[in-house]
């Protein structure tokens, strides 16, 4: 999500690759673990006065909120309070209600033979709720016609659904929004299949 948040602002990021498969203490990937002790998501670093490094909060939505408050153009949270709470609700559903249940740390616990079924069930259950919500909130994108934090959450989750061979036919609103977002350059270059640490079998 974080590359998309930066990409919508036209930033160029220097990435230190790391994937879900890297566990803390397992090797050189542990160099970023002190930024985010609970897991393998690195945190962004900004430069403060005199170019002193400032570490932003870690955690996907916390990072996006940090970027929104410190570099608010273009905005990712609408100014209208009602729309803003919808964006946060959708973002939370994806980032806290769907993604963690089907990530690698969980799949390792269910056994190799059960991973695909588990991931598909987790995603379809979440997408069933998400589709219903988006039918009432969406315009061109998740909430109205402006790209928001919710859209940043949606694209990587659809990519995961495709990775786990989830049938997206029952979710036309999700599919339509995802297609619209992937027409934008910021989402194309930050797509999970185009990252330097993307496993070869998942590259576009």
C-alpha positions as CSV (number, residue, x, y, z in Angstrom):
1,X,0.0,0.0,0.0
2,X,2.8,2.4,0.9
3,X,4.3,2.6,-2.6
4,X,0.9,3.5,-3.9
5,X,0.5,6.2,-1.3
6,X,3.8,7.7,-2.3
7,X,3.1,7.1,-6.0
8,X,-0.1,9.1,-6.0
9,X,2.1,12.1,-4.9
10,X,4.6,11.6,-7.6
11,X,7.4,10.5,-5.2
12,X,10.3,8.2,-6.1
13,X,11.0,5.8,-3.3
14,X,14.2,4.0,-2.5
15,X,13.1,0.5,-1.5
16,X,14.8,-2.0,0.8
17,X,13.3,-5.3,-0.4
18,X,11.7,-7.6,2.0
19,X,8.8,-10.1,1.8
20,X,6.4,-11.9,4.0
21,X,8.5,-15.0,3.8
22,X,11.4,-13.3,5.7
23,X,11.1,-14.0,9.4
24,X,12.8,-11.9,12.0
25,X,16.3,-13.0,12.8
26,X,16.4,-15.2,9.7
27,X,19.1,-13.3,7.9
28,X,20.0,-9.9,6.4
29,X,16.3,-9.0,6.0
30,X,16.2,-8.5,9.7
31,X,17.9,-5.1,9.2
32,X,14.4,-3.5,9.1
33,X,12.8,-5.6,11.8
34,X,13.5,-3.0,14.5
35,X,11.3,-0.6,12.7
36,X,8.3,-2.9,12.9
37,X,8.8,-5.6,15.6
38,X,5.5,-7.4,15.0
39,X,6.2,-8.4,11.4
40,X,7.9,-8.0,8.1
41,X,6.5,-4.7,6.9
42,X,9.2,-2.0,6.8
43,X,8.5,1.5,7.8
44,X,9.2,4.6,5.7
45,X,11.9,7.1,6.6
46,X,11.7,10.8,6.0
47,X,14.3,13.5,6.4
48,X,13.8,16.2,8.9
49,X,15.7,19.4,9.5
50,X,19.4,19.1,8.6
51,X,18.5,15.8,6.8
52,X,18.2,14.0,10.1
53,X,16.3,10.7,9.6
54,X,12.8,10.7,11.0
55,X,11.1,7.3,11.2
56,X,7.4,7.4,10.5
57,X,4.9,5.1,12.3
58,X,4.9,1.5,11.1
59,X,1.8,-0.4,10.0
60,X,0.0,0.0,6.7
61,X,-2.8,2.4,7.6
62,X,-0.8,4.3,10.1
63,X,1.8,5.1,7.4
64,X,-0.8,6.3,5.0
65,X,-2.3,8.5,7.6
66,X,1.1,9.9,8.4
67,X,1.7,10.7,4.7
68,X,-1.7,12.3,4.5
69,X,-1.0,14.6,7.5
70,X,2.6,15.5,6.5
71,X,2.3,15.6,2.7
72,X,-1.4,16.1,2.0
73,X,-1.3,16.7,-1.8
74,X,-3.1,15.0,-3.4
75,X,-5.3,14.1,-0.6
76,X,-6.1,10.4,0.2
77,X,-8.8,11.2,2.8
78,X,-11.8,13.3,1.6
79,X,-12.5,16.5,3.6
80,X,-16.2,15.5,4.1
81,X,-16.5,13.7,7.4
82,X,-19.1,11.3,6.2
83,X,-16.9,10.2,3.2
84,X,-13.8,10.2,5.3
85,X,-15.3,7.6,7.7
86,X,-16.4,5.5,4.8
87,X,-12.8,5.5,3.4
88,X,-11.5,4.5,6.8
89,X,-14.1,1.8,7.2
90,X,-13.3,0.2,3.9
91,X,-9.6,0.5,4.4
92,X,-9.9,-1.2,7.8
93,X,-12.1,-4.0,6.4
94,X,-9.4,-4.8,3.9
95,X,-6.2,-4.2,5.9
96,X,-7.5,-5.7,9.2
97,X,-10.3,-8.0,8.2
98,X,-9.2,-9.7,5.0
99,X,-5.4,-9.3,4.4
100,X,-4.1,-10.6,7.8
101,X,-6.2,-13.8,7.6
102,X,-4.7,-14.9,4.3
103,X,-1.1,-13.7,4.6
104,X,1.9,-16.1,4.7
105,X,2.3,-16.1,8.5
106,X,-1.2,-17.5,8.9
107,X,-1.0,-19.9,5.9
108,X,2.1,-21.5,7.4
109,X,0.0,-22.6,10.4
110,X,-2.8,-24.3,8.4
111,X,-0.5,-26.7,6.5
112,X,0.6,-26.8,2.8
113,X,-2.4,-28.9,1.7
114,X,-4.9,-26.4,3.2
115,X,-3.4,-23.1,2.2
116,X,-5.3,-22.5,-1.1
117,X,-8.6,-23.4,0.4
118,X,-8.0,-21.3,3.5
119,X,-6.9,-18.2,1.5
120,X,-9.8,-18.5,-0.9
121,X,-12.3,-18.8,2.0
122,X,-10.8,-15.8,3.8
123,X,-10.8,-13.6,0.7
124,X,-14.3,-14.5,-0.5
125,X,-15.8,-14.0,2.9
126,X,-14.3,-10.5,3.1
127,X,-15.1,-9.7,-0.5
128,X,-18.7,-10.6,0.0
129,X,-19.0,-7.9,2.7
130,X,-16.8,-5.5,0.7
131,X,-18.9,-5.8,-2.5
132,X,-22.0,-4.9,-0.6
133,X,-20.4,-1.9,0.9
134,X,-18.9,-0.6,-2.3
135,X,-22.2,-0.9,-4.1
136,X,-23.4,2.0,-1.9
137,X,-20.2,4.0,-1.6
138,X,-18.5,3.7,-5.0
139,X,-18.3,6.1,-7.9
140,X,-15.4,5.6,-10.2
141,X,-13.4,4.5,-7.2
142,X,-14.2,3.1,-3.7
143,X,-15.7,6.2,-2.3
144,X,-16.9,8.6,-5.0
145,X,-14.8,9.7,-7.9
146,X,-11.5,10.5,-6.1
147,X,-8.7,8.1,-5.3
148,X,-8.5,7.5,-1.6
149,X,-6.8,5.4,1.0
150,X,-9.5,2.7,0.4
151,X,-8.3,2.3,-3.2
152,X,-4.7,1.9,-2.0
153,X,-5.9,-1.0,0.0
154,X,-8.1,-2.5,-2.6
155,X,-5.6,-3.1,-5.5
156,X,-3.1,-5.3,-3.6
157,X,-6.0,-7.3,-2.1
158,X,-7.4,-8.0,-5.5
159,X,-3.9,-9.0,-6.6
160,X,-3.9,-11.5,-3.7
161,X,-7.3,-12.8,-4.8
162,X,-6.0,-13.4,-8.3
163,X,-2.9,-15.0,-6.8
164,X,-5.0,-17.5,-4.9
165,X,-7.3,-18.1,-8.0
166,X,-10.4,-16.6,-6.4
167,X,-13.4,-16.3,-8.8
168,X,-14.1,-12.6,-9.0
169,X,-17.3,-13.0,-11.0
170,X,-19.5,-12.5,-7.9
171,X,-17.8,-9.1,-7.2
172,X,-18.4,-6.8,-10.2
173,X,-18.0,-3.6,-8.2
174,X,-14.7,-4.7,-6.8
175,X,-13.5,-5.7,-10.3
176,X,-14.7,-2.5,-12.0
177,X,-12.9,-0.3,-9.4
178,X,-9.8,-2.3,-9.6
179,X,-9.7,-2.0,-13.4
180,X,-10.2,1.8,-13.2
181,X,-7.4,2.1,-10.7
182,X,-5.0,0.0,-12.7
183,X,-5.4,2.5,-15.6
184,X,-3.6,5.0,-13.4
185,X,0.2,5.1,-13.7
186,X,0.8,5.3,-9.9
187,X,-1.1,1.9,-9.5
188,X,0.6,0.3,-12.4
189,X,4.2,0.9,-11.2
190,X,3.4,0.1,-7.6
191,X,1.5,-3.1,-8.3
192,X,2.7,-6.1,-6.3
193,X,3.6,-8.0,-9.5
194,X,6.1,-5.2,-10.4
195,X,8.2,-4.8,-7.3
196,X,11.9,-5.6,-7.1
197,X,11.3,-8.3,-4.5
198,X,8.4,-10.0,-6.2
199,X,9.0,-13.7,-6.6
200,X,9.6,-14.7,-10.2
201,X,6.5,-16.8,-10.4
202,X,4.3,-13.8,-9.5
203,X,5.9,-11.2,-11.8
204,X,3.8,-9.6,-14.5
